[in-house]
């Protein structure tokens, strides 16, 4: 009986290319999914200009950002 040792298991170049391509496609798909959320809609209202700190302290004011948050919490 011959003493056979299994060959070293190295992925073939074709398999490596496939895996590299699959990883690239996955990253590209993730970027495409995230992109529409990063770009503001053309009909979006422009942000309000930044305000300085009030003289009497405090600092809370009802801004568009706060109003939108309140809208998301309505039950």
C-alpha positions as CSV (number, residue, x, y, z in Angstrom):
1,X,0.0,0.0,0.0
2,X,1.3,3.4,-0.9
3,X,1.6,6.1,1.7
4,X,-0.4,9.0,0.2
5,X,-0.5,12.4,1.9
6,X,-3.2,14.8,0.9
7,X,-2.0,17.7,-1.2
8,X,-1.7,21.1,0.6
9,X,-5.1,22.7,0.5
10,X,-4.7,26.1,-1.2
11,X,-7.6,27.8,-2.9
12,X,-7.3,27.9,-6.6
13,X,-6.7,31.3,-8.3
14,X,-10.2,31.1,-9.8
15,X,-11.7,30.6,-6.3
16,X,-9.7,33.5,-4.9
17,X,-10.8,35.8,-7.7
18,X,-14.4,34.8,-7.1
19,X,-14.2,35.5,-3.4
20,X,-12.5,38.8,-4.0
21,X,-15.2,39.7,-6.5
22,X,-18.0,38.7,-4.1
23,X,-16.5,40.8,-1.3
24,X,-16.2,43.8,-3.7
25,X,-19.8,43.3,-4.8
26,X,-21.0,43.1,-1.2
27,X,-19.2,46.3,-0.3
28,X,-20.6,48.1,-3.4
29,X,-24.1,46.9,-2.6
30,X,-23.8,48.2,1.0
31,X,-22.6,51.6,-0.3
32,X,-25.6,51.8,-2.7
33,X,-28.0,51.0,0.1
34,X,-26.5,53.6,2.3
35,X,-26.2,56.3,-0.4
36,X,-29.9,57.4,-0.7
37,X,-30.1,58.0,3.0
38,X,-27.0,60.2,2.9
39,X,-28.2,62.5,0.1
40,X,-31.0,64.9,1.2
41,X,-34.2,64.9,-0.9
42,X,-34.4,67.8,-3.4
43,X,-37.7,68.9,-1.7
44,X,-36.2,68.9,1.8
45,X,-36.3,72.2,3.7
46,X,-33.0,73.8,4.2
47,X,-31.6,73.6,7.8
48,X,-32.1,76.6,10.1
49,X,-29.1,78.8,10.7
50,X,-27.1,78.1,13.8
51,X,-28.0,80.4,16.8
52,X,-25.6,81.7,19.4
53,X,-26.0,80.8,23.1
54,X,-28.8,82.8,24.8
55,X,-27.7,85.5,27.2
56,X,-29.9,84.4,30.0
57,X,-28.7,80.7,29.9
58,X,-30.8,77.8,28.9
59,X,-30.4,77.1,25.2
60,X,-33.5,75.0,24.3
61,X,-35.4,76.2,21.3
62,X,-37.9,74.5,19.1
63,X,-36.0,73.8,15.8
64,X,-36.9,71.8,12.8
65,X,-34.8,68.9,14.1
66,X,-36.6,68.9,17.4
67,X,-40.0,69.2,15.7
68,X,-39.2,66.2,13.5
69,X,-38.2,64.2,16.6
70,X,-41.5,65.1,18.2
71,X,-43.3,63.9,15.1
72,X,-41.6,60.5,15.3
73,X,-42.7,60.0,18.9
74,X,-46.4,60.5,18.4
75,X,-48.4,57.4,19.1
